[in-house]
Amino acid sequence: DDAAVRRCIAAARAAGATALTLTGGEVLARAEALDWIDAARCAGFRAVEVRTSGRLLALPAAAERVVAAGATHVGVELLGGDAAAHDLLVGQPGAFSRAIRALRNCRAAGASTRVVVPVLRPSYRGLSALVRRALPLGVSGFDFISVPGPDRDAHPLLPHPALAAARVREALTLIQAARRRATTMAMTACLLEAH
């Protein structure tokens, strides 16, 4: 609830944190989201990131409100490098177009933008294409997220880690050549080799 989030913001800042990411479901769908962003900035966080599907930021005015509230960074989730792959996984026609507009709108409003990429079986082969599509949008970086856990290999949406890592390495090479930042989460370091 609102009070619990505010307590977490205060506790994180008291512990010395200087950056905060608001995520979980569609955080911007919460009525208090702009207040939480403002509370984080007022508490002294130098960076406040919002992670989103982009659906609610496809209109320039919405992106401007989020940045005016204090968001310094916006991470938009892309599930594929084109509309066909992304929209299929989201289950909503036009979702890719809205996510791309959100990236453009947030950057135009003054936020640093990142692409959040869940590494999924239906789209992991196209990670390099996704990076090529996103780089011209001026994004500052990419976050590749693999889902950990013992059931990963049996899950229909999750690729085998070794197969996915090869595609992530290709994407990381493109990102490094473009001098952008990248992170990987829940990926075995030895599979990423020199990266």
C-alpha positions as CSV (number, residue, x, y, z in Angstrom):
1,D,0.0,0.0,0.0
2,D,1.0,3.6,-0.2
3,A,2.3,3.9,3.3
4,A,4.4,0.8,2.9
5,V,6.0,2.1,-0.3
6,R,6.8,5.4,1.4
7,R,8.4,3.6,4.3
8,C,10.5,1.6,1.9
9,I,11.6,4.8,0.1
10,A,12.6,6.4,3.4
11,A,14.4,3.3,4.6
12,A,16.4,2.8,1.4
13,R,17.5,6.4,1.5
14,A,18.4,6.2,5.2
15,A,20.5,3.2,4.3
16,G,22.5,5.3,1.9
17,A,20.9,4.3,-1.4
18,T,21.1,7.0,-4.1
19,A,19.1,5.4,-6.9
20,L,15.7,3.8,-6.8
21,T,13.7,1.8,-9.4
22,L,9.9,1.5,-9.2
23,T,8.7,-1.7,-10.8
24,G,6.3,-4.5,-10.4
25,G,3.3,-5.1,-12.6
26,E,2.5,-1.7,-14.2
27,V,3.6,0.7,-11.5
28,L,2.3,3.7,-13.4
29,A,-1.2,2.3,-13.2
30,R,-1.2,3.1,-9.5
31,A,-2.8,6.4,-8.6
32,E,0.1,7.1,-6.2
33,A,2.9,6.5,-8.7
34,L,3.7,10.1,-9.4
35,D,3.6,10.9,-5.7
36,W,6.1,8.0,-5.1
37,I,8.5,9.4,-7.7
38,D,8.2,12.8,-6.1
39,A,8.8,11.4,-2.7
40,A,11.9,9.6,-3.8
41,R,13.4,12.7,-5.4
42,C,12.4,14.8,-2.3
43,A,14.1,12.2,-0.1
44,G,17.4,12.8,-2.0
45,F,17.6,10.0,-4.5
46,R,19.7,11.3,-7.4
47,A,18.2,8.8,-9.8
48,V,14.6,7.5,-9.9
49,E,13.8,4.9,-12.6
50,V,10.3,3.7,-13.6
51,R,10.0,0.3,-15.3
52,T,7.0,0.0,-17.5
53,S,5.4,-1.7,-20.5
54,G,5.2,1.8,-22.0
55,R,1.5,1.6,-22.6
56,L,0.7,4.5,-20.4
57,L,3.5,6.7,-21.7
58,A,2.6,6.4,-25.4
59,L,1.2,10.0,-25.2
60,P,3.7,12.8,-24.8
61,A,1.7,14.5,-22.0
62,A,1.9,11.3,-19.9
63,A,5.6,11.0,-20.3
64,E,6.0,14.7,-19.5
65,R,4.1,14.2,-16.2
66,V,6.3,11.3,-15.2
67,V,9.5,13.3,-15.8
68,A,8.0,16.4,-14.2
69,A,7.3,14.3,-11.1
70,G,11.0,13.5,-10.9
71,A,11.7,10.4,-12.9
72,T,15.2,10.6,-14.3
73,H,15.2,7.2,-16.0
74,V,12.5,5.2,-17.7
75,G,12.9,1.5,-18.6
76,V,10.5,0.2,-21.2
77,E,10.0,-3.5,-21.7
78,L,10.4,-4.9,-25.2
79,L,9.6,-8.6,-25.7
80,G,10.7,-8.7,-29.3
81,G,12.5,-6.7,-32.0
82,D,9.4,-6.1,-34.1
83,A,5.7,-5.7,-33.7
84,A,4.8,-9.2,-34.7
85,A,7.0,-10.8,-31.9
86,H,6.3,-8.2,-29.2
87,D,2.5,-8.0,-29.8
88,L,2.2,-11.8,-29.9
89,L,3.9,-12.2,-26.5
90,V,2.0,-9.3,-24.9
91,G,-1.2,-10.5,-26.5
92,Q,-2.2,-7.0,-27.5
93,P,-2.0,-5.5,-31.1
94,G,-0.2,-2.2,-31.1
95,A,1.8,-2.9,-27.9
96,F,5.1,-2.6,-29.7
97,S,4.2,0.7,-31.3
98,R,3.1,2.1,-27.9
99,A,6.4,0.9,-26.3
100,I,8.5,2.6,-29.0
101,R,6.5,5.8,-28.7
102,A,7.0,5.7,-24.9
103,L,10.8,5.5,-25.4
104,R,10.7,8.5,-27.7
105,N,8.3,10.5,-25.5
106,C,10.3,9.9,-22.3
107,R,13.6,10.8,-24.0
108,A,11.9,14.0,-25.5
109,A,10.7,14.9,-22.0
110,G,14.2,14.7,-20.6
111,A,14.5,11.2,-19.1
112,S,17.3,8.7,-19.8
113,T,15.7,5.7,-21.4
114,R,16.6,2.0,-21.2
115,V,15.2,-1.1,-22.9
116,V,14.2,-3.9,-20.5
117,V,14.5,-7.3,-22.4
118,P,13.1,-10.5,-20.8
119,V,15.0,-13.3,-22.6
120,L,12.2,-15.5,-23.8
121,R,12.1,-18.6,-26.1
122,P,9.8,-17.1,-28.8
123,S,12.0,-14.1,-29.3
124,Y,15.6,-14.6,-28.0
125,R,16.9,-15.4,-31.5
126,G,16.0,-11.8,-32.4
127,L,17.9,-10.0,-29.6
128,S,20.4,-8.4,-32.1
129,A,17.5,-7.2,-34.2
130,L,15.9,-5.7,-31.1
131,V,19.1,-3.9,-30.2
132,R,19.5,-2.6,-33.8
133,R,15.9,-1.3,-33.6
134,A,16.3,0.4,-30.3
135,L,19.7,2.1,-30.7
136,P,18.5,4.8,-33.1
137,L,15.9,5.8,-30.5
138,G,18.8,7.1,-28.3
139,V,18.4,4.7,-25.5
140,S,21.2,4.8,-22.9
141,G,21.2,1.0,-22.3
142,F,19.7,-2.4,-22.1
143,D,18.8,-4.8,-19.3
144,F,18.6,-8.5,-20.3
145,I,16.7,-10.5,-17.8
146,S,16.7,-14.3,-17.7
147,V,14.3,-16.0,-15.3
148,P,16.2,-18.1,-12.7
149,G,15.0,-21.2,-11.0
150,P,15.0,-25.0,-11.2
151,D,12.0,-25.3,-13.6
152,R,13.5,-22.9,-16.1
153,D,14.5,-25.6,-18.6
154,A,11.0,-27.1,-18.6
155,H,9.1,-23.8,-19.0
156,P,7.7,-23.2,-22.5
157,L,8.6,-19.5,-22.6
158,L,12.2,-19.9,-21.3
159,P,15.1,-20.8,-23.6
160,H,18.0,-23.1,-22.4
161,P,20.6,-20.8,-20.8
162,A,23.4,-21.8,-23.1
163,L,21.3,-21.1,-26.2
164,A,20.1,-17.8,-24.9
165,A,23.6,-16.7,-23.8
166,A,25.0,-17.0,-27.3
167,R,22.3,-14.5,-28.5
168,V,22.8,-12.2,-25.5
169,R,26.6,-12.2,-26.3
170,E,25.8,-11.1,-29.9
171,A,23.5,-8.3,-28.6
172,L,26.1,-7.2,-26.1
173,T,28.7,-6.9,-28.8
174,L,26.4,-4.5,-30.7
175,I,25.7,-2.5,-27.6
176,Q,29.4,-2.2,-26.7
177,A,30.2,-1.1,-30.3
178,A,27.5,1.7,-29.9
179,R,29.1,2.7,-26.5
180,R,25.9,2.0,-24.5
181,R,25.5,0.3,-21.2
182,A,24.1,-3.2,-20.6
183,T,23.3,-5.4,-17.7
184,T,22.3,-9.0,-17.5
185,M,20.3,-10.6,-14.7
186,A,20.2,-14.2,-13.7
187,M,22.6,-15.3,-16.4
188,T,25.5,-17.5,-15.6
189,A,28.7,-15.4,-16.0
190,C,30.7,-18.2,-17.6
191,L,28.1,-18.4,-20.4
192,L,28.7,-14.7,-21.2
193,E,32.4,-15.4,-21.8
194,A,34.4,-12.2,-22.3
195,H,31.3,-10.0,-21.8
